[in-house]
């Protein structure tokens, strides 16, 4: 990250690892929505760019080539899920703490499928730490990127009576229907608020999840939920500026809300292990998510595609180090 909005490929020395760290030769890394907000808007950045090589990548797979962690052996094939604040998954050789690695299972699936366990793991973590029994309920998921799609999949299989989703991209809405969405709203041409209230008889949904990370969709959530309902704010905000919620609405509607962060530091990486098992066993087909793969030399173009999914039909954009 050489400047705001600019990712470039460059040569750099191979990092030296410290105690408890491993060095991983990267095979593939995916671009997360939070990466876009960090790179383009500087969301959460403690200093101005340029940033360390590989930053802010935090979804990767690769091979351990050096280890100072007694529990991780050289030659291990691993999922990498470092914290976003220090992630270096966009580097060909990345250093990270050994506890942020998870051995890949034996599987006949293409290896990039196993990479999707990072994003699925964060969604499982959100569901586990802020559990809601959605059986018989109407739920709304704003955004159908990879995280939103995983929420759609899990909620539909958790017994939700109706899963309503909204996105700007036709392709993502089509995948959402395959993942269990009952109603899809094209936010590029429909009024999401009017549509949800119409579908719920003016009452609002029981549970609303924001999986976009935009100020306008955060603010929309309180309009979509019913009296006494619940909100989950999953997306990383797209700005460092405060988001001014109308607390009087929140207060009078007797709402509850939660945000989620820190799946990487969960003891024993339990949620990532659950996600890896689901994918490896074929419980969920992640192949529709793997839409675009660029060589790392084209990381700037990869970010451009991730920014403009409507233009190229992108869902999950990745970079390869082959």
N, C-alpha and C positions, 0 to 999 in steps of 0.2 A: 504494500500500500504506500505509494510514493507521494500521494496527495489525496485530498478529498475527491472521491469519485474516480480515482485512477489506480488500477491494478496493472502492474507490468511484470514481465518475466526477466530475471536478472541472474547472474552467477554470484554465488556467495560461498564462503568457507563452510565446510561441514562442521556442525556444532560439536562442542565438547560437552559430554554429559557429566553430571555430578552424582552424589550419593542418592540412591533410590530412583535414579532416572534410567531411561532406555533411549537408544537411538533407533529410529524406525526408517527404513527405506520405503517411502510412500509408493503405493500402487495407484490409488485413486482417492480423490477428496471431493465432497459435494459442497455446493454453495447453499447456505441456509438463508432464510429471510432476514435473520438478525445480522448476517454478514453484510447484506445490502444496506441495512440501516447504519451499521458501523462505518462502512466504507463511504457511503454517499452523504450521510448526515453527521458523521462523527459521534453517533449515539454511544454514550458511555465511555468515550475515549478520555483517558486521564491526561494525555498530552497530544499536541498537534503532530500530524505525520511529517516525515516518513516514519513508518512503523517497522518492527523487526520482520525479517524475511519469514514468509509462511503465514503471517498474521492476516486475518483473524480466523483462519480455518480451524474447525473443531469437529469435523465429520470426516474420518479417514479410515482406510485400511492399508496394511503394508506388512513388511517383514522386519522383525527385530534383528539388527545387525551388531548391536553392542548392548550389554545390559549390566547395570549396577544394582539391579533388583534381584535378590536371590530367588524370587518366585517366578521370574520370567527368564526363559532360556533363549539364547541366540538361535535364530532360525524359526522362531514362533511366528505364525501368521496371526495378526491381531486386528481387532477393531480399535480405533483410537478415538477417544472422546474427551480431550482436554477442555478445561474451562475456557469460555470464550475470551476471557481477559488475557490469556497467555497462549492461546492455540496457535500452532504452527503447521497445521495440516496441509497448507498450500505450498510447503517446501518439499523438495525431493527427499531430503534427509531432515527429519524433525526429531527434536528431543522433547520428551515429556515424562512426567512421573509414571512409574510403573503401575500405580493404582488406576491410571487412566487408560489402561489397555485391557482388552478382553480377548482371550484366544478364540479364533474362529473355529466353529465345529466342522467336522467332516460332513460334506454335503455335496449333492450332485447339482445344486443350483449354481448359476453363474456367480462368481465372486462379488460383482457389484451389487447383487441382491442383498448380500450380507451387510453391505455398507449402510443400507436403509435401517438397520437396527439402531443406529444412533438416534435418528429422528423419532422412530417409533418408541424408543426407550424414554425419550423426554415426555412423550404423550402419556405413556403408561405411568410414568412417575407422577405426572400432574393428576391423573385419575386416582392414583393410590393415595397421594398426600392430601387431596381435596375430594375425597370420595363423595359421590352423590348417587343414591339409588334412583335411576331414571326409569325404572319399570313403570309402564303405563303413562309416561309423561311425554309432553311435546318439548323437543329441544331444538335450538337454533345454533348452527355453527357458521360464523362469519369467516369467510376465507377457505378456499379449498386447494391451497398448496399442500405439500406433503404432510405437514402437521395437521391442518384442517381435515384432510382426507383420513388420516389415522383416527382422529376424533370421531368422524362420521362412522368409520368401520366399527370402532369399539362401542360407541353408543347404540348403534343399531343392533348389535349383538348382546348388549346389556339389557335389552327389553324395552327400549324407548318405543312408545306407541307411534310416534311420528318424528322423523328427523328432517328438519328443514335446513337447507344450506343456501348460501349466497356467495357468488363470486362473479368476477368480470369476464371470465374466460369460458367459452363453450366447451373446450376440450376438458377442462378441469371439472365442469359440471357433469359431463358424460361419465368421467371416472367416478365421480361422487355417486351417481346412480348405481354403478356397478358395485360400489362399496356399501350400499345400503340406504342412501338418501331416498326419502319418500317424496320430497318436494324440492325442486331446485329453482332458485331465483337468479335471473341474469341481472346483476346489479348495474350493468352498463346501460340497460334499457328500462328497468323496472325500479319502482320506489320500494326499497326493501322494507321500510317501516310500514307503509301502507299494505304491502303484501302479507307481512307477518300478522298484522292486526286483523286483516281480512280472514286469513286462514284460521285464526284463533277466536273468531267472533268478537274481536275488540279486546279480548282479555290479556293477550300477550303469552309468551312461552313460559314454561316452568323453569327452564334452564337455558342460559345463553352463554356461548363460548366465543370469545374474540381471538381468532388465530391469524390475524393480519398484521397487527402492530402499527396501525395508523391512528392518528388522533381522532379523525372523524368516525372511524368504526368503534373506537373506545366509547366515544360520547353517544353513539347510536344504541349501545347495549341497554342503557337504562330505559329507552323507549320501547324496546322489544320484549322486555320481561314483565311478567304479571306481578300483581301485588303479592308481596311475600316470597318472590322468586329469588333465584340465585344466579350470580354471574361468575365466570372464570375468565380472567384477563391473562391469556397465554402469550400473546405476541409481544416481542420487544418493541417498545415505542420507537417511532421513526424520528425522534427529536429529543434533544436534551432539555427542551423547554417544558415547563409544567403544562399539564393538560387540565383545563379548568372545568371540572364536572359540576353540574347543577346539583348540589348536595340536597337542596330542598326536595327535588324529585326522588333522589335516592332515599332520603329520610322518610318521606311520606308514603313511599311504596313499600317500606319495611324490608329493604333488600339486604342481601348478604353478598359479599364479593371477595374473591381471593385472586392473588397472582401466584405464579409458580416460577421457581428458579433454583438451580443447584442440583439437578439430577446427577451431574458428574461426581458429586461428593457423597452420594448415597452409599452407606456401608455395603460392601461386597458388590457394588454395581448391580444391585438386584433387578432394577427395572430394565437395564440394558441386557442382562442375562435373559429375562423373560421375553424381551423383544427378539433377541437372537434365536431363542428356541421356537417362537411362533413362526419366524420366517423359515428357519431350517427345516421345520416339520411340515411346511406347506400349509399352515393354518391361514396364512394371508399371502396373496399373490401381489408382490410389489413391482412386478415387471412394468405395469402401466406408468409407474412413477419415473422410470429411468429414460427420460426423453432426449436429453442432449449430453454428449460427452465430447470435450475438447482436449487436445493436448495442452499441457500446462503452458507451453509457449504462447498459447492463445487465451490466456486467462482474462485479458481485457475484453475479448469478444465473448467469453463465457459469461462474464458479469453483465455485459450488454444484453445477452439473451435472457438472463435471469431477471433483469429489470423490466423487460418488455415481453411477458409471456403471451400477451394478446397478439403480438406481431408474428411470433414464431411457434406458437403452440407449446411453449416450454412448460414443464412441470418441475422436474428436479434436474438441475444443470450441474454437471460434474466436470472435473479435470482429471486427465490421466497422465501418468508419469512413465508410460512404456516408451 
